[in-house]
Amino acid sequence: MAELTKETIMLTANGLFSKDGVREVSIDDICRKLCISKKTFYQFYAQKEDLVADVVTYNVKRKKAEFEKFVEGKNIVQILKSMFALVNKKKTIDRDKRMVKDIMKYYPETFTKHAEDRSKAMHQFFVERFREGMEQGLVRTDMDVDGIQLLICIMHDGMADYLEGDHHFDWVKVSFKSLTAAFEDIVTRVVLTPRGFAEYSSLEKKS
């Protein structure tokens, strides 16, 4: 058997949490999966909450690295196009729903800390890309970039809630395709200049 490390325990827990949710997975389940005793587990983690914190940190870093690779070398028009294309291809708003909801409910302090850090980093990234786009003539210069980026985040989260059924709009049914198309149309027409929108449309024809 390979040497047991803290990372091995964390990655095993991450896999179980992703599959079954944080609440449903006990320390016993993790130990059983690794074929170790609880005494051995406690040599690495004093409590489950510490393990959950490491799992959250791991996922934040992993998604940050994936995102940086995804947007590398792209201007704001290309970033927006790639992101909407990815959402349409996956046909979902990926939020690791079960794991995230469990952490929000049962480990609120851990969730809040990392969620705030991630939100701030994403906000800053897009604000900087919008400002670069302004210099390139692709993004409107007469808009409040902080306000627009915050509004986009609110719209994104609201759309995800609607698709998950967490809303009070039972009187209207909108398909995933229609909802994402409307979101894409609003964002691109509000943010981009005529030149930026023309470039965006040309990318659409090529895809």
Beta strands, then each sheet from edge to edge (+ up, - down):
end
